[in-house]
Amino acid sequence: MSAAPRAAAVGLALVALAAGGFAVWWSSRTVEPTLVQPAIAPATWDAYVQRVQAGPEPPPDLAAPVLQAFADVNRAEAAAEGDPADDLRYLQAAQAMREAAWHLYEFRSADEYLQLGRRQAFRLADAAARLLTHCRGQALDACLAAGGPAVVDYVDVGGRFIGHASRMGLVVDGELVDARIPLLQAVFLQHWMAWVRHRADPSGFLWPAERAWWLRFKVELQTSAPVDERVAAADELRALGDYPADLNAGVLLYQAGRFADAARRFQRSPLPQAEAYRRAAARRAP
């Protein structure tokens, strides 16, 4: 090869090398680490529903006072002006709910109390879906104020939940996100357990799937929680071999501005996007 073609070839190689380096540099600058939200297999949810439906529940005469107290507290919450914690009617209804819930919990069992809550969570999801269909095209507050059967059915089991669900990412564009129904189930069960937590902690009676869905909610959607709590939830999910615990922990740390910690988490993740995320975090680390 003559000197001129050889020089041209060397020049092209240098250009290619520089272009490749620029591409790596640019990707590390422009990538935005994003949480991975693995799909929950429909078969997993179907098996859960069947297990709930086949399980024991409290006798109707013992369940009825709890369900009535729950409806009363939800109505009081929905009707309260401003913060329900400042509303006397709500406070009285909440105390009645705590007493009814504890009576069932103590007289029967934690299992039966939770089983009643699981079925109430199904009812909430159905009532919320009907409410959102009924209110489509309207402002939700105005629709709720207008009343009607769909509103009454929802309020008895949901109170102000629908507003929280929208902020938590369980409702998007006016519809429940089907893929997140298991997470809604877990969120509701935390609320249901809160009525007896003044005397007992029923968390140990949750099924493994319910615990996993609650942890996933904390990692993927509970943006108001402290980052260390969300990272700890991701670490607990490590036991699920297919959950991207390190990648999601890295994303949470990156979003919190803890770039060196994030880079270390990304380095431990086997997912293909982890290396680009690690470079992005490393560039921003002090």
C-alpha positions as CSV (number, residue, x, y, z in Angstrom):
1,M,0.0,0.0,0.0
2,S,1.4,3.4,-1.0
3,A,1.9,6.1,1.6
4,A,-1.2,8.1,0.6
5,P,-3.7,5.2,0.9
6,R,-2.0,4.0,4.1
7,A,-2.4,7.5,5.6
8,A,-6.0,7.6,4.6
9,A,-6.7,4.2,6.1
10,V,-5.0,5.3,9.4
11,G,-7.1,8.5,9.3
12,L,-10.3,6.5,8.9
13,A,-9.4,4.2,11.7
14,L,-8.8,7.2,14.0
15,V,-12.1,8.7,13.0
16,A,-13.9,5.5,13.7
17,L,-12.2,5.2,17.1
18,A,-13.0,8.7,18.0
19,A,-16.6,8.2,16.9
20,G,-16.9,5.1,19.0
21,G,-15.5,7.0,22.0
22,F,-17.9,9.8,21.4
23,A,-20.8,7.4,21.2
24,V,-19.9,5.9,24.6
25,W,-19.4,9.4,26.1
26,W,-22.7,10.7,24.6
27,S,-24.7,7.7,25.8
28,S,-23.4,8.2,29.3
29,R,-24.5,11.8,29.2
30,T,-27.9,11.3,27.7
31,V,-29.1,8.0,29.3
32,E,-31.8,8.5,32.0
33,P,-31.8,5.5,34.4
34,T,-35.4,4.2,34.6
35,L,-37.0,1.7,37.0
36,V,-37.9,-1.7,35.6
37,Q,-41.4,-2.9,36.5
38,P,-41.6,-6.6,35.6
39,A,-45.0,-7.9,34.6
40,I,-46.8,-10.0,37.1
41,A,-48.0,-13.1,35.2
42,P,-51.8,-13.2,34.9
43,A,-51.6,-16.9,36.0
44,T,-50.0,-15.7,39.3
45,W,-52.9,-13.3,39.9
46,D,-55.5,-15.9,38.9
47,A,-54.1,-18.4,41.3
48,Y,-54.1,-15.8,44.1
49,V,-57.8,-14.9,43.4
50,Q,-58.7,-18.6,43.5
51,R,-56.9,-19.1,46.8
52,V,-58.7,-16.1,48.4
53,Q,-62.1,-17.3,47.1
54,A,-61.5,-20.8,48.4
55,G,-60.3,-19.7,51.8
56,P,-62.3,-19.4,55.0
57,E,-63.9,-16.2,56.0
58,P,-65.6,-15.0,59.2
59,P,-69.2,-15.9,59.7
60,P,-71.6,-13.3,58.3
61,D,-72.8,-12.2,61.8
62,L,-69.3,-11.5,62.9
63,A,-68.2,-9.9,59.6
64,A,-71.2,-7.6,59.2
65,P,-70.3,-5.2,62.1
66,V,-66.8,-4.7,60.7
67,L,-68.1,-4.1,57.1
68,Q,-70.7,-1.6,58.4
69,A,-68.0,0.2,60.5
70,F,-65.7,0.2,57.4
71,A,-68.5,1.7,55.2
72,D,-69.2,4.3,57.9
73,V,-65.6,5.4,58.2
74,N,-65.2,5.6,54.4
75,R,-68.4,7.7,54.1
76,A,-67.1,10.0,56.8
77,E,-63.8,10.4,55.1
78,A,-65.4,11.2,51.8
79,A,-67.7,13.7,53.3
80,A,-65.1,15.5,55.5
81,E,-64.1,19.0,54.5
82,G,-60.4,19.3,54.5
83,D,-58.3,16.8,56.4
84,P,-60.4,14.0,57.8
85,A,-58.2,13.9,60.9
86,D,-59.7,17.3,61.8
87,D,-63.3,16.1,61.3
88,L,-65.1,14.9,64.5
89,R,-67.5,12.6,62.6
90,Y,-64.6,10.9,60.9
91,L,-62.7,10.5,64.1
92,Q,-65.7,8.9,65.8
93,A,-66.2,6.5,62.8
94,A,-62.5,5.6,62.8
95,Q,-62.6,4.7,66.5
96,A,-65.7,2.6,65.9
97,M,-63.8,0.8,63.1
98,R,-60.8,0.1,65.2
99,E,-63.0,-1.4,67.9
100,A,-65.0,-3.6,65.4
101,A,-61.8,-4.7,63.7
102,W,-60.1,-5.6,66.9
103,H,-63.1,-7.5,68.1
104,L,-63.1,-9.7,65.0
105,Y,-59.3,-10.1,65.1
106,E,-59.2,-11.1,68.7
107,F,-62.4,-13.2,68.7
108,R,-61.6,-15.1,65.6
109,S,-58.1,-14.9,64.1
110,A,-55.7,-12.8,62.1
111,D,-56.2,-15.1,59.2
112,E,-59.9,-14.5,59.1
113,Y,-59.5,-10.8,59.5
114,L,-57.1,-10.6,56.6
115,Q,-59.3,-12.9,54.5
116,L,-62.1,-10.4,54.9
117,G,-59.7,-7.6,53.9
118,R,-58.6,-9.5,50.8
119,R,-62.2,-9.8,49.6
120,Q,-62.8,-6.1,50.4
121,A,-59.8,-5.3,48.2
122,F,-61.4,-7.2,45.3
123,R,-64.6,-5.2,45.9
124,L,-62.6,-1.9,45.9
125,A,-61.0,-2.7,42.6
126,D,-64.4,-3.5,41.0
127,A,-66.1,-0.5,42.5
128,A,-63.3,1.8,41.5
129,A,-63.3,0.5,37.9
130,R,-67.1,1.1,37.7
131,L,-66.7,4.6,39.2
132,L,-64.1,5.6,36.7
133,T,-66.2,4.3,33.8
134,H,-69.2,6.2,35.2
135,C,-67.1,9.4,35.6
136,R,-65.3,9.3,32.3
137,G,-65.3,12.7,30.7
138,Q,-66.1,14.5,34.0
139,A,-64.0,16.1,36.7
140,L,-63.8,13.3,39.4
141,D,-64.7,15.6,42.3
142,A,-67.8,16.8,40.5
143,C,-68.8,13.3,39.6
144,L,-68.4,12.1,43.2
145,A,-70.4,15.1,44.4
146,A,-73.2,14.3,42.0
147,G,-73.7,10.8,43.6
148,G,-75.5,7.9,42.0
149,P,-75.2,4.1,42.5
150,A,-71.7,3.8,41.2
151,V,-70.5,6.6,43.6
152,V,-72.3,5.1,46.6
153,D,-70.8,1.6,45.9
154,Y,-67.4,3.0,45.6
155,V,-67.5,5.4,48.6
156,D,-68.6,2.6,51.0
157,V,-65.3,0.7,50.3
158,G,-63.0,3.4,49.0
159,G,-63.5,6.7,50.8
160,R,-60.9,9.0,49.3
161,F,-58.8,6.2,47.9
162,I,-59.3,7.0,44.3
163,G,-57.5,10.4,44.6
164,H,-54.6,8.7,46.3
165,A,-54.6,5.9,43.6
166,S,-54.2,8.5,40.9
167,R,-51.2,10.1,42.6
168,M,-49.7,6.6,43.3
169,G,-49.8,5.5,39.6
170,L,-52.5,2.9,40.2
171,V,-54.9,5.0,38.1
172,V,-53.6,6.4,34.8
173,D,-55.6,8.4,32.2
174,G,-58.8,7.8,34.2
175,E,-58.5,4.0,34.3
176,L,-57.2,1.4,36.8
177,V,-53.9,0.0,35.4
178,D,-54.7,-3.7,35.1
179,A,-51.1,-4.7,35.5
180,R,-50.9,-3.0,38.9
181,I,-54.1,-4.5,40.4
182,P,-51.9,-6.9,42.5
183,L,-50.1,-3.8,43.9
184,L,-53.5,-2.2,44.7
185,Q,-54.3,-5.4,46.5
186,A,-51.2,-5.0,48.6
187,V,-51.8,-1.3,49.3
188,F,-55.3,-2.0,50.5
189,L,-54.2,-4.8,52.8
190,Q,-51.8,-2.4,54.5
191,H,-54.7,0.0,55.0
192,W,-56.9,-2.9,56.3
193,M,-54.2,-4.0,58.8
194,A,-53.8,-0.4,60.1
195,W,-57.1,-0.7,61.9
196,V,-55.7,-3.3,64.3
197,R,-52.1,-2.1,64.5
198,H,-52.8,-0.2,67.7
199,R,-52.8,-3.6,69.4
200,A,-51.2,-6.1,67.1
201,D,-49.1,-6.4,64.0
202,P,-50.7,-8.8,61.5
203,S,-47.9,-8.4,58.9
204,G,-46.6,-11.8,59.6
205,F,-49.8,-13.3,58.3
206,L,-49.5,-11.8,54.8
207,W,-48.9,-14.4,52.1
208,P,-45.5,-14.2,50.3
209,A,-47.0,-12.8,47.1
210,E,-48.8,-10.0,49.1
211,R,-45.5,-9.1,50.8
212,A,-43.7,-9.0,47.5
213,W,-46.4,-6.8,45.9
214,W,-46.2,-4.4,48.8
215,L,-42.4,-4.2,48.4
216,R,-42.8,-3.7,44.7
217,F,-45.2,-0.8,45.3
218,K,-42.7,0.8,47.6
219,V,-39.9,0.5,45.1
220,E,-41.7,1.3,41.9
221,L,-44.5,3.7,42.9
222,Q,-44.2,5.1,46.4
223,T,-42.2,8.2,45.5
224,S,-43.1,9.9,48.8
225,A,-41.2,7.3,50.9
226,P,-37.6,7.9,52.0
227,V,-35.1,6.6,49.4
228,D,-33.4,4.3,52.0
229,E,-36.7,2.6,52.7
230,R,-37.3,2.0,49.0
231,V,-33.8,0.7,48.5
232,A,-34.3,-1.7,51.5
233,A,-37.5,-2.9,49.8
234,A,-35.6,-3.6,46.6
235,D,-33.0,-5.5,48.6
236,E,-35.7,-7.6,50.3
237,L,-37.0,-8.4,46.8
238,R,-33.6,-9.9,46.0
239,A,-35.0,-13.3,47.1
240,L,-37.2,-13.2,44.0
241,G,-34.5,-14.3,41.5
242,D,-36.1,-12.5,38.6
243,Y,-36.5,-9.1,40.2
244,P,-34.0,-6.4,39.1
245,A,-33.1,-5.5,42.7
246,D,-29.7,-3.9,42.0
247,L,-30.8,-2.0,38.9
248,N,-33.8,-0.5,40.6
249,A,-31.9,0.3,43.8
250,G,-29.4,2.0,41.6
251,V,-32.1,4.0,39.8
252,L,-33.5,5.2,43.2
253,L,-30.1,6.2,44.4
254,Y,-29.4,8.0,41.1
255,Q,-32.7,9.9,41.4
256,A,-31.7,10.9,44.9
257,G,-28.4,12.3,43.7
258,R,-26.3,9.6,45.4
259,F,-24.4,8.9,42.2
260,A,-21.4,6.9,43.6
261,D,-23.8,4.5,45.5
262,A,-25.9,4.2,42.3
263,A,-22.8,3.4,40.2
264,R,-21.9,0.5,42.6
265,R,-25.4,-0.9,42.4
266,F,-25.5,-0.7,38.6
267,Q,-22.2,-2.5,38.4
268,R,-23.7,-5.4,40.3
269,S,-26.7,-5.7,38.0
270,P,-26.6,-8.2,35.1
271,L,-29.2,-6.3,33.0
272,P,-28.0,-5.0,29.6
273,Q,-28.8,-1.3,30.4
274,A,-26.9,-1.4,33.7
275,E,-23.5,-0.5,32.1
276,A,-24.8,2.6,30.5
277,Y,-26.5,3.6,33.7
278,R,-23.2,3.0,35.6
279,R,-21.3,5.3,33.3
280,A,-24.0,8.0,33.6
281,A,-23.8,7.7,37.4
282,A,-20.0,7.6,37.5
283,R,-19.8,10.8,35.4
284,R,-21.9,12.6,38.0
285,A,-20.3,11.2,41.1
286,P,-18.1,13.6,43.1
